[in-house]
């Protein structure tokens, strides 16, 4: 915050107080972004669901099987997340992710499976969404989960 204010003052002095409207708008935006906000855990959770749903909606429309690495890489870069395909036999999954897969499998066909948010340490959140497959008899079964490892700061930045 100190740096933003210092930057603004230096900018004003360097321009002799003659800033364009565009420069004034940018300075105001930077000052607004630098303000400290009090955000509750409920707001973070709600924002994490919204953030995760935006990304998963894009993936479900364009690449449900998570095979298009260019799309995944561009989404990871644009949204600052890590996109993972969570399967039952994946040894690289973290403990929290393995437990979520177990819960989705245990839920099976009897319960409607929904997306989920879990904390991963102090600075990261895991958003998961189950991906179902249709069986020949017309029923559906859990196939895998789509996982998003999201830094908490990205979620906080998305809150207006």
C-alpha positions as CSV (number, residue, x, y, z in Angstrom):
1,X,0.0,0.0,0.0
2,X,2.8,2.4,0.8
3,X,4.4,1.7,-2.5
4,X,1.2,2.5,-4.4
5,X,0.8,5.8,-2.6
6,X,4.5,6.6,-3.1
7,X,4.2,5.7,-6.8
8,X,1.1,8.0,-7.2
9,X,2.9,10.9,-5.5
10,X,6.0,10.5,-7.7
11,X,3.7,10.3,-10.7
12,X,2.0,13.5,-9.7
13,X,5.2,15.4,-9.1
14,X,6.8,14.1,-12.3
15,X,3.8,15.3,-14.3
16,X,3.6,18.6,-12.5
17,X,0.0,17.8,-11.6
18,X,-1.0,17.4,-15.3
19,X,-2.4,13.9,-15.5
20,X,-4.7,12.8,-18.3
21,X,-8.1,11.3,-17.4
22,X,-6.8,7.9,-18.3
23,X,-3.8,8.2,-16.0
24,X,-6.0,9.4,-13.1
25,X,-8.4,6.5,-13.7
26,X,-5.5,4.0,-13.6
27,X,-4.1,5.5,-10.4
28,X,-7.6,5.3,-8.7
29,X,-7.9,1.7,-9.8
30,X,-4.5,0.8,-8.3
31,X,-5.4,2.6,-5.1
32,X,-8.7,0.7,-4.9
33,X,-7.0,-2.7,-5.5
34,X,-4.5,-1.9,-2.7
35,X,-7.2,-1.3,-0.1
36,X,-7.5,-3.9,2.6
37,X,-10.8,-5.7,2.6
38,X,-12.3,-7.9,5.3
39,X,-13.6,-11.1,3.7
40,X,-15.3,-13.9,5.6
41,X,-14.7,-17.6,5.0
42,X,-18.3,-17.9,3.7
43,X,-17.5,-15.2,1.0
44,X,-14.3,-17.0,0.1
45,X,-16.2,-20.3,-0.2
46,X,-18.9,-18.8,-2.3
47,X,-16.4,-17.1,-4.5
48,X,-14.4,-20.3,-4.9
49,X,-17.5,-22.2,-6.1
50,X,-18.2,-19.4,-8.6
51,X,-14.6,-19.3,-9.8
52,X,-14.4,-23.1,-10.1
53,X,-17.8,-23.3,-12.0
54,X,-16.6,-20.8,-14.5
55,X,-13.6,-22.9,-15.4
56,X,-15.4,-26.2,-15.3
57,X,-18.2,-24.9,-17.5
58,X,-15.6,-24.0,-20.2
59,X,-14.0,-27.4,-19.9
60,X,-17.3,-29.3,-20.0
61,X,-18.3,-27.5,-23.2
62,X,-14.9,-27.9,-25.0
63,X,-13.0,-30.9,-23.5
64,X,-14.9,-33.1,-21.1
65,X,-12.2,-35.8,-21.4
66,X,-9.4,-33.4,-20.5
67,X,-7.3,-34.4,-23.5
68,X,-6.8,-30.9,-25.1
69,X,-3.5,-29.8,-23.4
70,X,-3.5,-26.4,-25.2
71,X,-6.9,-25.5,-23.8
72,X,-5.9,-26.7,-20.3
73,X,-2.7,-24.8,-20.4
74,X,-4.4,-21.6,-21.6
75,X,-7.0,-21.9,-18.8
76,X,-4.4,-22.5,-16.2
77,X,-2.5,-19.4,-17.3
78,X,-5.6,-17.2,-17.6
79,X,-7.1,-18.2,-14.3
80,X,-3.9,-19.0,-12.4
81,X,-5.0,-22.5,-11.4
82,X,-3.8,-26.1,-11.8
83,X,-6.3,-28.3,-13.6
84,X,-6.1,-32.0,-12.7
85,X,-8.0,-35.1,-13.7
86,X,-8.6,-37.1,-10.6
87,X,-9.0,-40.8,-11.2
88,X,-9.2,-43.6,-8.7
89,X,-5.9,-45.3,-9.7
90,X,-3.8,-42.1,-9.7
91,X,-0.9,-42.4,-7.3
92,X,0.1,-38.7,-7.7
93,X,-3.0,-37.4,-5.9
94,X,-2.7,-35.7,-2.6
95,X,-4.3,-37.2,0.5
96,X,-7.3,-34.8,0.4
97,X,-7.9,-35.6,-3.2
98,X,-7.8,-39.3,-2.6
99,X,-10.5,-38.9,0.1
100,X,-12.7,-36.9,-2.2
101,X,-12.5,-39.6,-4.8
102,X,-13.4,-42.2,-2.2
103,X,-16.4,-40.1,-1.1
104,X,-17.6,-39.7,-4.7
105,X,-17.2,-43.5,-5.3
106,X,-19.0,-44.2,-2.0
107,X,-21.8,-41.9,-3.1
108,X,-22.1,-43.9,-6.2
109,X,-25.4,-43.9,-8.0
110,X,-27.6,-43.5,-4.9
111,X,-26.8,-39.8,-4.3
112,X,-26.6,-36.9,-6.7
113,X,-23.0,-36.0,-6.7
114,X,-22.1,-32.3,-6.6
115,X,-19.1,-30.1,-6.8
116,X,-17.0,-29.6,-3.7
117,X,-14.6,-27.2,-2.0
118,X,-11.8,-28.2,0.3
119,X,-9.0,-26.3,2.0
120,X,-5.5,-27.4,1.0
121,X,-3.2,-25.8,3.5
122,X,-3.4,-22.1,4.4
123,X,-3.1,-20.6,0.9
124,X,-4.8,-23.0,-1.5
125,X,-8.3,-24.3,-2.2
126,X,-9.3,-27.5,-4.1
127,X,-12.5,-27.3,-6.2
128,X,-13.7,-30.7,-7.5
129,X,-16.5,-31.7,-9.7
130,X,-17.5,-35.3,-10.5
131,X,-17.7,-36.3,-14.1
132,X,-20.3,-39.0,-14.7
133,X,-20.5,-41.6,-17.5
134,X,-23.6,-43.2,-18.9
135,X,-23.8,-46.9,-18.6
136,X,-25.5,-49.1,-21.3
137,X,-28.6,-49.6,-19.1
138,X,-29.2,-45.8,-19.0
139,X,-27.9,-45.2,-15.5
140,X,-24.9,-43.1,-14.7
141,X,-21.8,-43.9,-12.7
142,X,-18.8,-41.9,-11.4
143,X,-16.0,-41.9,-13.9
144,X,-13.5,-39.3,-12.5
145,X,-13.4,-35.9,-11.0
146,X,-12.2,-32.6,-12.4
147,X,-10.0,-30.9,-9.9
148,X,-8.8,-27.3,-9.7
149,X,-6.1,-26.3,-7.3
150,X,-6.7,-22.6,-6.8
151,X,-4.5,-20.2,-4.9
152,X,-6.6,-18.3,-2.2
153,X,-5.3,-15.0,-3.4
154,X,-6.9,-15.5,-6.9
155,X,-10.3,-16.2,-5.3
156,X,-9.9,-13.1,-3.1
157,X,-9.0,-11.0,-6.1
158,X,-12.2,-12.2,-7.9
159,X,-14.3,-10.9,-5.1
160,X,-15.6,-7.4,-5.9
